[in-house]
Structure formats: C-alpha cells, structure tokens
Amino acid sequence: MSKEHRKNIVREVHRILESMEPFPEIRVQRVEYRREYSRWILRIIIDKEGGVTLSDCEKFSRHFSDRLDEEDIIEEKYYLEVASPGVKKGSEKKEAS
C-alpha cells in the first residue's frame, strides 16, 4: 500500500471524526494508519478535559466503528485501536514547564 493511500485513509477518517456529534467533549489528538508486524492498525488517540476513561474509549470505539462500517473507506482487514495519550502525556507536560 502506498504512502499516499494511507494519507487518504487518514484524511477520510478525520472527515468522519469531525462529524461525530455524540462526543463534542472528546478531542482527537492523533490518527495513524500503519502496518505493525503483519497487520494494519487504525489507531486513534483521544483526550478530554480531566482525562479519558476506559469507558470513554469503549463508547467512542463502538460508535466510530459503526461509522467506519457505514462509510466503508478501508478495503483491507485492519484493527481499530482507540486509546488515551496515557501517562506519558503528564510527564511530557511536566518536562515542558
């Protein structure tokens, strides 16, 4: 798969994400579509004021997965991962001050 094709998928994912009304408090920090080992991963890193919970990730993932199925923008088999920025975010902020 070409780099341009991966970029197009990421652009389409951003378009879908922008229209997701049920989650106005969620900010998408990063979208990646990449091959890791022998499989394709669509990874979406989300955050919100006060931090993201596991429940937030699950709800977001279910809703977004349904939207991806409706839009059908990715032809190959892939795994969807929705995650928070994690603890590293806090330590990065500390170092920046």
CNS distance restraints for C-alpha pairs under 8 A (distance, minus, plus):
assign (resid   1 and name CA) (resid   5 and name CA) 6.56 0.50 0.50
assign (resid   1 and name CA) (resid   6 and name CA) 7.30 0.50 0.50
assign (resid   2 and name CA) (resid   6 and name CA) 6.55 0.50 0.50
assign (resid   3 and name CA) (resid   7 and name CA) 6.25 0.50 0.50
assign (resid   4 and name CA) (resid   8 and name CA) 6.22 0.50 0.50
assign (resid   5 and name CA) (resid   9 and name CA) 6.37 0.50 0.50
assign (resid   6 and name CA) (resid  10 and name CA) 6.33 0.50 0.50
assign (resid   6 and name CA) (resid  33 and name CA) 6.31 0.50 0.50
assign (resid   6 and name CA) (resid  34 and name CA) 7.57 0.50 0.50
assign (resid   7 and name CA) (resid  11 and name CA) 6.21 0.50 0.50
assign (resid   8 and name CA) (resid  12 and name CA) 6.19 0.50 0.50
assign (resid   9 and name CA) (resid  13 and name CA) 6.09 0.50 0.50
assign (resid   9 and name CA) (resid  33 and name CA) 7.53 0.50 0.50
assign (resid   9 and name CA) (resid  73 and name CA) 6.97 0.50 0.50
assign (resid   9 and name CA) (resid  74 and name CA) 7.04 0.50 0.50
assign (resid  10 and name CA) (resid  14 and name CA) 6.22 0.50 0.50
assign (resid  10 and name CA) (resid  31 and name CA) 6.57 0.50 0.50
assign (resid  10 and name CA) (resid  32 and name CA) 6.83 0.50 0.50
assign (resid  10 and name CA) (resid  33 and name CA) 6.63 0.50 0.50
assign (resid  11 and name CA) (resid  15 and name CA) 6.32 0.50 0.50
assign (resid  12 and name CA) (resid  16 and name CA) 6.34 0.50 0.50
assign (resid  12 and name CA) (resid  73 and name CA) 7.36 0.50 0.50
assign (resid  13 and name CA) (resid  17 and name CA) 6.10 0.50 0.50
assign (resid  13 and name CA) (resid  31 and name CA) 7.89 0.50 0.50
assign (resid  14 and name CA) (resid  18 and name CA) 6.12 0.50 0.50
assign (resid  14 and name CA) (resid  31 and name CA) 7.78 0.50 0.50
assign (resid  15 and name CA) (resid  19 and name CA) 6.81 0.50 0.50
assign (resid  16 and name CA) (resid  20 and name CA) 6.75 0.50 0.50
assign (resid  16 and name CA) (resid  67 and name CA) 7.46 0.50 0.50
assign (resid  16 and name CA) (resid  68 and name CA) 7.94 0.50 0.50
assign (resid  17 and name CA) (resid  64 and name CA) 7.70 0.50 0.50
assign (resid  20 and name CA) (resid  24 and name CA) 7.70 0.50 0.50
assign (resid  20 and name CA) (resid  64 and name CA) 7.95 0.50 0.50
assign (resid  23 and name CA) (resid  60 and name CA) 7.59 0.50 0.50
assign (resid  25 and name CA) (resid  48 and name CA) 6.03 0.50 0.50
assign (resid  25 and name CA) (resid  49 and name CA) 7.63 0.50 0.50
assign (resid  26 and name CA) (resid  46 and name CA) 6.44 0.50 0.50
assign (resid  26 and name CA) (resid  47 and name CA) 5.75 0.50 0.50
assign (resid  26 and name CA) (resid  48 and name CA) 4.98 0.50 0.50
assign (resid  27 and name CA) (resid  46 and name CA) 5.59 0.50 0.50
assign (resid  27 and name CA) (resid  47 and name CA) 5.23 0.50 0.50
assign (resid  27 and name CA) (resid  48 and name CA) 5.86 0.50 0.50
assign (resid  28 and name CA) (resid  44 and name CA) 7.07 0.50 0.50
assign (resid  28 and name CA) (resid  45 and name CA) 5.99 0.50 0.50
assign (resid  28 and name CA) (resid  46 and name CA) 4.50 0.50 0.50
assign (resid  28 and name CA) (resid  47 and name CA) 6.45 0.50 0.50
assign (resid  29 and name CA) (resid  44 and name CA) 7.65 0.50 0.50
assign (resid  29 and name CA) (resid  45 and name CA) 5.45 0.50 0.50
assign (resid  29 and name CA) (resid  46 and name CA) 5.51 0.50 0.50
assign (resid  29 and name CA) (resid  47 and name CA) 6.81 0.50 0.50
assign (resid  30 and name CA) (resid  43 and name CA) 7.92 0.50 0.50
assign (resid  30 and name CA) (resid  44 and name CA) 5.83 0.50 0.50
assign (resid  30 and name CA) (resid  45 and name CA) 5.13 0.50 0.50
assign (resid  30 and name CA) (resid  46 and name CA) 7.29 0.50 0.50
assign (resid  31 and name CA) (resid  42 and name CA) 7.30 0.50 0.50
assign (resid  31 and name CA) (resid  43 and name CA) 5.76 0.50 0.50
assign (resid  31 and name CA) (resid  44 and name CA) 4.67 0.50 0.50
assign (resid  31 and name CA) (resid  45 and name CA) 6.52 0.50 0.50
assign (resid  32 and name CA) (resid  41 and name CA) 7.63 0.50 0.50
assign (resid  32 and name CA) (resid  42 and name CA) 5.75 0.50 0.50
assign (resid  32 and name CA) (resid  43 and name CA) 5.12 0.50 0.50
assign (resid  32 and name CA) (resid  44 and name CA) 6.57 0.50 0.50
assign (resid  33 and name CA) (resid  40 and name CA) 7.04 0.50 0.50
assign (resid  33 and name CA) (resid  41 and name CA) 5.65 0.50 0.50
assign (resid  33 and name CA) (resid  42 and name CA) 4.56 0.50 0.50
assign (resid  33 and name CA) (resid  43 and name CA) 6.40 0.50 0.50
assign (resid  34 and name CA) (resid  40 and name CA) 5.66 0.50 0.50
assign (resid  34 and name CA) (resid  41 and name CA) 5.50 0.50 0.50
assign (resid  34 and name CA) (resid  42 and name CA) 6.81 0.50 0.50
assign (resid  35 and name CA) (resid  39 and name CA) 5.54 0.50 0.50
assign (resid  35 and name CA) (resid  40 and name CA) 4.41 0.50 0.50
assign (resid  35 and name CA) (resid  41 and name CA) 6.11 0.50 0.50
assign (resid  36 and name CA) (resid  40 and name CA) 6.24 0.50 0.50
assign (resid  36 and name CA) (resid  41 and name CA) 6.83 0.50 0.50
assign (resid  39 and name CA) (resid  77 and name CA) 7.82 0.50 0.50
assign (resid  39 and name CA) (resid  78 and name CA) 6.58 0.50 0.50
assign (resid  39 and name CA) (resid  79 and name CA) 7.68 0.50 0.50
assign (resid  40 and name CA) (resid  77 and name CA) 6.92 0.50 0.50
assign (resid  40 and name CA) (resid  78 and name CA) 4.65 0.50 0.50
assign (resid  40 and name CA) (resid  79 and name CA) 6.29 0.50 0.50
assign (resid  41 and name CA) (resid  78 and name CA) 5.49 0.50 0.50
assign (resid  41 and name CA) (resid  79 and name CA) 4.85 0.50 0.50
assign (resid  41 and name CA) (resid  80 and name CA) 6.06 0.50 0.50
assign (resid  41 and name CA) (resid  81 and name CA) 7.10 0.50 0.50
assign (resid  42 and name CA) (resid  78 and name CA) 6.79 0.50 0.50
assign (resid  42 and name CA) (resid  79 and name CA) 6.03 0.50 0.50
assign (resid  42 and name CA) (resid  80 and name CA) 4.88 0.50 0.50
assign (resid  42 and name CA) (resid  81 and name CA) 6.12 0.50 0.50
assign (resid  43 and name CA) (resid  80 and name CA) 6.00 0.50 0.50
assign (resid  43 and name CA) (resid  81 and name CA) 4.65 0.50 0.50
assign (resid  43 and name CA) (resid  82 and name CA) 5.91 0.50 0.50
assign (resid  43 and name CA) (resid  83 and name CA) 7.65 0.50 0.50
assign (resid  44 and name CA) (resid  80 and name CA) 7.88 0.50 0.50
assign (resid  44 and name CA) (resid  81 and name CA) 6.18 0.50 0.50
assign (resid  44 and name CA) (resid  82 and name CA) 4.84 0.50 0.50
assign (resid  44 and name CA) (resid  83 and name CA) 6.39 0.50 0.50
assign (resid  45 and name CA) (resid  82 and name CA) 5.90 0.50 0.50
assign (resid  45 and name CA) (resid  83 and name CA) 4.97 0.50 0.50
assign (resid  45 and name CA) (resid  84 and name CA) 5.35 0.50 0.50
assign (resid  45 and name CA) (resid  85 and name CA) 6.05 0.50 0.50
assign (resid  46 and name CA) (resid  52 and name CA) 7.31 0.50 0.50
assign (resid  46 and name CA) (resid  57 and name CA) 7.80 0.50 0.50
assign (resid  46 and name CA) (resid  82 and name CA) 7.15 0.50 0.50
assign (resid  46 and name CA) (resid  83 and name CA) 6.15 0.50 0.50
assign (resid  46 and name CA) (resid  84 and name CA) 5.17 0.50 0.50
assign (resid  46 and name CA) (resid  85 and name CA) 6.82 0.50 0.50
assign (resid  47 and name CA) (resid  51 and name CA) 6.02 0.50 0.50
assign (resid  47 and name CA) (resid  52 and name CA) 5.49 0.50 0.50
assign (resid  47 and name CA) (resid  84 and name CA) 5.84 0.50 0.50
assign (resid  47 and name CA) (resid  85 and name CA) 6.84 0.50 0.50
assign (resid  48 and name CA) (resid  52 and name CA) 5.89 0.50 0.50
assign (resid  51 and name CA) (resid  84 and name CA) 7.90 0.50 0.50
assign (resid  52 and name CA) (resid  56 and name CA) 6.00 0.50 0.50
assign (resid  52 and name CA) (resid  57 and name CA) 7.14 0.50 0.50
assign (resid  52 and name CA) (resid  84 and name CA) 5.95 0.50 0.50
assign (resid  53 and name CA) (resid  57 and name CA) 6.51 0.50 0.50
assign (resid  53 and name CA) (resid  84 and name CA) 7.85 0.50 0.50
assign (resid  54 and name CA) (resid  58 and name CA) 6.22 0.50 0.50
assign (resid  55 and name CA) (resid  59 and name CA) 6.14 0.50 0.50
assign (resid  56 and name CA) (resid  60 and name CA) 6.00 0.50 0.50
assign (resid  57 and name CA) (resid  61 and name CA) 5.87 0.50 0.50
assign (resid  57 and name CA) (resid  82 and name CA) 5.79 0.50 0.50
assign (resid  57 and name CA) (resid  83 and name CA) 6.05 0.50 0.50
assign (resid  57 and name CA) (resid  84 and name CA) 7.44 0.50 0.50
assign (resid  58 and name CA) (resid  62 and name CA) 6.17 0.50 0.50
assign (resid  58 and name CA) (resid  82 and name CA) 7.70 0.50 0.50
assign (resid  59 and name CA) (resid  63 and name CA) 6.24 0.50 0.50
assign (resid  60 and name CA) (resid  64 and name CA) 5.90 0.50 0.50
assign (resid  60 and name CA) (resid  82 and name CA) 7.55 0.50 0.50
assign (resid  61 and name CA) (resid  65 and name CA) 5.77 0.50 0.50
assign (resid  61 and name CA) (resid  80 and name CA) 7.73 0.50 0.50
assign (resid  61 and name CA) (resid  81 and name CA) 7.57 0.50 0.50
assign (resid  61 and name CA) (resid  82 and name CA) 5.92 0.50 0.50
assign (resid  62 and name CA) (resid  66 and name CA) 6.33 0.50 0.50
assign (resid  63 and name CA) (resid  67 and name CA) 6.47 0.50 0.50
assign (resid  64 and name CA) (resid  68 and name CA) 6.15 0.50 0.50
assign (resid  65 and name CA) (resid  69 and name CA) 6.22 0.50 0.50
assign (resid  65 and name CA) (resid  80 and name CA) 7.61 0.50 0.50
assign (resid  66 and name CA) (resid  70 and name CA) 6.31 0.50 0.50
assign (resid  67 and name CA) (resid  71 and name CA) 6.15 0.50 0.50
assign (resid  68 and name CA) (resid  72 and name CA) 5.70 0.50 0.50
assign (resid  68 and name CA) (resid  73 and name CA) 6.91 0.50 0.50
assign (resid  85 and name CA) (resid  89 and name CA) 5.87 0.50 0.50
assign (resid  86 and name CA) (resid  90 and name CA) 7.88 0.50 0.50
assign (resid  87 and name CA) (resid  91 and name CA) 6.85 0.50 0.50
assign (resid  88 and name CA) (resid  92 and name CA) 6.05 0.50 0.50
assign (resid  89 and name CA) (resid  93 and name CA) 6.31 0.50 0.50
assign (resid  90 and name CA) (resid  94 and name CA) 6.33 0.50 0.50
assign (resid  91 and name CA) (resid  95 and name CA) 6.27 0.50 0.50
assign (resid  92 and name CA) (resid  96 and name CA) 6.27 0.50 0.50
assign (resid  93 and name CA) (resid  97 and name CA) 6.65 0.50 0.50
